Amino acid sequence: MGSKIVFLDVDGTITDYENKIPDSAKRAIREARKNGNRVYMCTGRSKAENPPELWAIGFDGMIGGNGSYVEDNGEVVMHQLITAEQCRHIVDWLHERGLEFYLESNNGLFASENFREAARPVLRLYAGRKGVANADQLETDDVMHGMVYGANLYRDDVNKVSFILKSYQDHLDSIKEFPDLKCGTWGGAGETALFGDLGVKDITKAHAVDVLLKHLGADRADTIAFGDAKVDIPMFEACAVGVCMGSGGDEAKAAADYVTDAVDDDGLWNAFVHFGLVK
């Protein structure tokens, strides 16, 4: 088997739902690269959200912000940002509605005034749904790393914005308010979603995969994507093989070519063995 280009979602794929990285996942990534494969993070996270422990594993680059940012070997290949005008419009609208939020940038996660308080019960619910032990004791900063409070919120370096939904109507209203942006949700499907998000239009992990493959002069036939959620399905479709974690959602499993074990049952390592990336 020739060398492969591997795209790894982070949350629920490399890390478990408590943000811990199984040792077998670290070993899988390092050995796969040693064997001549290229491994990229492909995540909704912006660069600042990745803790040092994650970078320490070693990667060939990353796709971040659900596809708005592409980096290969330290070189920025693509970076599409929300404009300063769009950012101001978003911040003003969220403030008017009394919705707490954070701006995701490669320079940090910039939180609204009362985000830490407002997010605590929401993140406990999110962690509980993912089966995290002691979810009801978590603090906002246990779940959200790299949060900056008290910074200027009118910015020109923002990849996307996440905001706490008071109700699903907030998401529906955001679609009307921001036709120039891509409006989504996370933390559950449909009415059970916990957060809304606003990003650059026409951005997907799939588009970013295309941009990176063109930059590398690489063949789609040599690509394998790993993920656990509905947002990863376009990435599965953009790659020759899509692999869903056993702990992933039903829609992602149905869209994948292969389902491995759960993230904390050595799912990444076992799939890397199955596909010959490691021995």
C-alpha positions in Angstrom: 0.0 0.0 0.0 1.4 3.4 -1.0 1.5 6.4 1.3 -1.8 7.9 2.2 -3.1 11.4 3.1 -5.1 11.1 6.3 -7.6 13.7 7.6 -8.5 13.5 11.2 -11.4 15.3 12.9 -10.3 16.2 16.5 -13.3 16.2 18.9 -14.5 12.6 19.3 -11.9 11.3 16.9 -8.4 12.1 18.2 -9.7 13.3 21.6 -12.4 11.7 23.7 -15.3 13.8 24.8 -13.4 15.0 27.9 -10.7 16.4 25.6 -8.2 13.6 26.6 -6.1 12.0 23.9 -5.8 8.2 24.2 -2.1 7.1 24.1 -3.0 4.7 21.3 -4.2 7.6 19.2 -0.9 9.4 19.7 1.0 6.3 18.8 -1.1 5.7 15.7 -0.5 9.2 14.3 3.3 9.2 15.0 3.8 5.7 13.5 1.6 6.4 10.5 3.8 9.5 9.7 7.0 7.5 10.3 5.7 5.1 7.7 5.5 7.9 5.2 1.8 8.8 5.4 0.8 12.5 5.8 -1.6 13.3 8.6 -3.6 16.5 8.9 -6.1 17.6 11.5 -9.4 18.5 9.9 -11.5 20.2 12.5 -14.1 22.8 13.4 -11.6 24.2 15.8 -9.6 27.2 15.1 -5.8 27.0 15.6 -5.9 28.6 19.1 -8.2 25.9 20.4 -5.7 23.1 20.0 -3.8 22.6 23.3 0.0 22.1 23.3 -0.5 18.4 24.0 -2.3 18.0 20.6 0.4 19.8 18.6 3.1 17.8 20.4 1.9 14.6 18.7 3.1 16.0 15.4 1.1 16.7 12.2 1.8 17.6 8.6 -0.7 20.5 8.9 -4.3 21.3 9.6 -7.6 22.3 8.2 -9.4 24.5 10.8 -12.6 26.4 11.2 -14.6 23.7 9.4 -12.6 24.4 6.3 -11.9 28.2 6.4 -8.2 27.6 7.2 -5.6 25.3 5.5 -2.0 24.9 6.6 0.6 22.5 5.2 4.0 22.1 6.9 3.8 25.6 8.5 2.7 27.3 5.3 -0.8 29.0 5.2 -2.4 27.7 2.0 -5.8 29.3 2.4 -7.4 31.5 5.1 -10.9 32.9 4.6 -12.2 35.2 7.3 -15.4 36.9 8.4 -15.0 40.5 7.4 -14.7 43.3 10.1 -18.1 44.6 8.9 -19.7 41.2 9.2 -18.1 40.7 12.7 -19.5 44.0 13.9 -23.0 43.1 12.6 -22.8 39.7 14.4 -21.6 41.1 17.7 -24.3 43.9 17.7 -27.1 41.4 16.8 -26.1 38.9 19.5 -25.8 41.7 22.1 -29.2 43.0 21.2 -30.7 39.6 21.6 -28.9 39.0 24.9 -27.1 35.9 23.5 -23.7 35.0 24.8 -21.0 34.0 22.3 -17.4 33.6 21.4 -15.4 34.6 18.4 -13.1 31.9 17.0 -9.8 33.2 15.7 -6.3 31.7 15.2 -5.2 34.3 17.8 -7.6 33.1 20.5 -11.2 32.5 21.5 -12.7 35.9 22.4 -15.7 35.5 24.7 -18.6 37.8 25.3 -19.0 39.5 28.7 -21.1 36.8 30.5 -20.2 33.7 28.4 -18.4 31.8 31.3 -21.6 31.9 33.4 -24.1 31.3 30.6 -22.1 28.5 29.1 -21.6 26.4 32.3 -25.1 24.7 32.3 -25.0 24.3 28.5 -21.6 22.7 28.4 -22.6 20.4 31.3 -25.6 19.2 29.2 -23.4 18.8 26.2 -20.8 16.7 28.1 -23.6 14.7 29.7 -25.0 13.8 26.3 -21.5 12.6 25.3 -21.4 10.3 28.3 -18.7 12.3 30.2 -18.4 11.2 33.8 -19.2 14.0 36.4 -20.5 16.2 33.6 -22.6 18.1 36.1 -19.4 19.3 37.9 -17.6 20.7 34.9 -16.7 24.4 34.7 -16.8 26.3 31.4 -13.0 26.5 31.3 -12.7 22.7 31.7 -14.4 22.2 28.4 -13.4 25.4 26.5 -9.7 25.9 26.3 -8.0 29.2 25.3 -10.9 31.5 26.2 -10.0 35.2 26.4 -12.4 37.5 28.4 -12.6 41.3 28.2 -11.0 41.7 24.7 -12.3 43.9 21.9 -15.0 42.0 20.1 -15.0 44.0 16.9 -12.3 42.1 15.1 -11.0 41.3 11.6 -9.3 38.0 12.4 -12.4 35.8 13.0 -12.9 32.4 11.4 -16.4 31.8 12.9 -18.6 32.7 15.8 -20.5 30.3 18.1 -23.4 31.5 20.3 -25.5 29.9 23.0 -29.1 29.2 21.7 -31.8 30.3 24.1 -34.1 28.5 21.7 -33.9 27.0 18.2 -35.6 30.1 16.9 -32.4 32.0 17.5 -30.8 29.8 14.8 -33.7 30.3 12.4 -33.6 34.0 12.9 -29.8 34.1 12.3 -30.4 32.5 8.8 -32.7 35.5 8.0 -30.3 38.1 9.6 -27.1 36.8 7.9 -27.8 35.7 4.3 -24.1 36.5 3.6 -22.9 33.9 6.1 -23.1 30.1 6.6 -25.4 29.5 9.6 -25.2 26.2 11.5 -25.7 24.6 14.9 -23.8 22.1 17.0 -24.2 20.2 20.3 -27.2 18.2 19.0 -29.5 17.8 16.0 -32.3 20.2 15.1 -34.3 21.4 18.1 -31.8 19.8 20.5 -28.9 21.9 19.3 -27.2 23.9 22.0 -25.1 26.4 20.0 -25.6 28.3 16.8 -22.6 29.1 14.6 -21.9 31.6 11.9 -19.1 31.2 9.4 -17.8 32.1 5.9 -20.3 31.0 3.2 -19.4 28.1 0.9 -16.8 26.8 3.3 -16.7 23.1 4.1 -14.1 20.6 5.1 -14.6 19.1 1.7 -13.7 22.3 -0.1 -10.6 22.6 2.1 -9.6 19.0 1.3 -9.7 19.9 -2.4 -7.6 23.0 -1.8 -5.0 21.0 0.1 -4.8 18.2 -2.5 -4.3 20.7 -5.3 -1.5 22.4 -3.3 0.1 19.0 -2.7 -0.4 17.8 -6.2 -1.9 14.7 -4.6 -4.5 12.2 -5.7 -7.9 11.8 -4.1 -7.5 8.0 -4.4 -4.9 8.2 -1.6 -7.1 9.9 0.9 -8.7 8.6 4.1 -11.0 10.7 6.4 -11.8 10.0 10.0 -14.7 11.6 11.9 -17.6 11.1 14.3 -20.3 13.6 13.4 -22.7 14.9 10.8 -20.4 17.8 10.0 -17.7 15.2 8.9 -19.9 13.7 6.2 -18.8 16.1 3.4 -15.2 15.2 4.4 -16.0 11.5 4.0 -17.5 12.3 0.6 -14.4 14.3 -0.5 -12.0 11.5 0.3 -11.7 8.0 -1.1 -12.5 6.3 2.2 -14.5 7.7 5.1 -14.1 6.1 8.6 -16.5 6.8 11.5 -15.6 6.2 15.1 -17.7 3.7 17.0 -18.7 6.4 19.4 -19.9 8.6 16.6 -23.4 9.6 15.5 -25.8 7.4 13.5 -25.8 9.7 10.4 -22.0 9.8 10.3 -21.8 6.0 10.7 -24.3 5.5 7.8 -22.3 7.8 5.5 -18.9 6.1 6.3 -17.3 3.2 4.4 -16.0 1.7 7.6 -16.9 2.0 11.3 -14.1 1.4 13.8 -14.2 1.1 17.6 -15.0 4.0 20.0 -12.5 6.8 20.4 -11.5 5.6 23.9 -11.4 1.9 22.9 -8.3 2.4 20.6 -10.6 3.2 17.7 -8.0 5.2 15.8 -5.2 2.7 16.3 -7.4 -0.2 15.3 -8.6 1.5 12.1 -5.0 2.6 11.2 -4.0 -1.1 11.5 -7.0 -2.2 9.4 -6.0 0.2 6.6 -2.3 -0.6 6.8 -1.2 2.8 8.0 0.6 1.2 10.9 1.6 -2.4 11.6 
